[in-house]
Amino acid sequence: MATDTGRSIIELGDTISRLTKKLQSACDEQSVPSPTVNDVGAASRKSLLEVDAAAALELADAIRELEIVAQHPRLNLGILALATLDASILGVIAEFDIAALVPLDGSITYSELAGKTGIDEDRLTRIVRYAIVNFIFREEPIGHVKHTLLSAHLTHSPNFNVFLQTISRVFAETNAAIPDALRRWPSTAAQNKTAHNIARATDATFYGWMDVNQPIREIFDKGMEGVSKEGQRLQDTDIRAYPWDKLPGNATVVDVGGSWGHVIKDLAELFPSYSFVIQDLPAVIKAAVLEWKKDGIRTDKLKNVGFSEHNFFDPQPVVGADVYYFRHVIHANPDKEAVAVLKAHLPALKPGARILVSEYIVPSNADAHNLASLENKPMRQMDMMALALCNSKERTKEEYASLFAQASPKLVLKNAYQVPDDPRSCVFEAVYEG
């Protein structure tokens, strides 16, 4: 029996055995072939997480726990300390589109791969062999690169490749500067005294800095679309979690700070009678309009979508909308600024108007059991990136209720919508009781 000393290796082994059998039975019932790490076809089939999310997450947690006790603490901590290299190598794979250069049904030599990427053969070989340690590619026979489940996923997911480039080129150096930032500013909430400021030797806030570094801004905006479509927090979570169909038949939805409007593209197709407005800063909106035109998106069925240049700290110009939707906006602002954003929208709100905030949800202290679970890691990663970039944070349900109340006593948190397969994502619904 597990005690406060943790589960024994026998208990962990029994748990792993039980859950693998359960997942295999679920695969059989759903006619899903059991995946293997070298099964390239599994990248385009249902994952075990989609077959049985609860069992898959419990299995992953048990495997991780067993891995910790199977190795010396020195090795575990050493691997964690150098995990920045994992992100760097993923960045190289994405930047040079290496996965796409490896045939799905064959192999390619290091020499051939070097010629296609322009990276010299010795360096490329070392980079790929590092990736192989993480089961990204395999070498069979010696000197020939083949796909695995993970590398094959990159060939099917161009948006995820863009997300990886964003991590490498926008976030990685900032994340590495968190210790320096905490030494210099251990308790400030100022948005220009962050790890970003140290990493880039600038006094500008992260978003202010991007405004004058448009190539980086473009990478960032593409990356946000990538993470929404194929990253750790998918946009379809919002679409599935929130009951959009309960809105009036002619509802107006304003996507505040909506970047290129990747969520609205899907919503506009699902609800052609609704009107949608995508708002962001002028440079972002100009890029969004160009991207939509380039992709041929502005078809007849999406004439219900408009674009508007707007800074969400300024008074909201679209008055009387049914929904003001904030996805990945509030978490990028410390409490004072987050309340200011909400207050800027109060004059535009009609009685019954909804403010939707889509973010990760942090467990409250009362619910903070099993903190080491893998399901918490994406949320904790986003929390640390919010700290590094903006001195902000991911929040609990209670903290969001407090933000709404600080903005106005009439702005009341009514619901928190989630889906079973993404238990750390949430759409918070506040209703204006004016």
Secondary structure, DSSP 8 states (H G I E B T S, - for coil): --BTTB--HHHHHHHHHHHHHHHHHHHHHTT-----TT-GGGGGS--HHHH-HHHHHHHHHHHHHHHHHHS-HHHHHHHHHTTHHHHHHHHHHHHTTHHHHS-TTS-EEHHHHHHHH-S-HHHHHHHHHHHHHTTSSEESSTTEEE--HHHHHHHH-HHHHHHHHHIIIIIHHHHHTHHHHHHH-SS---TTSSHHHHHHT-SS-HHHHHHT-HHHHHHHHHHHHHHHHHSSS-HHHHHHHS-GGGS-TT-EEEEET-TT-HHHHHHHHH-TTSEEEEEE-HHHHHHHHHHHHHTT---GGGTTEEEEE--TTS--SSTT-SEEEEESSGGGS-HHHHHHHHHHHGGG--TT-EEEEEEEB---GGG---TT-GGGHHHHHHHHHHHHHHS---B-HHHHHHHHHHH-TTEEEEEEEEETTEEEEEEEEEEE--
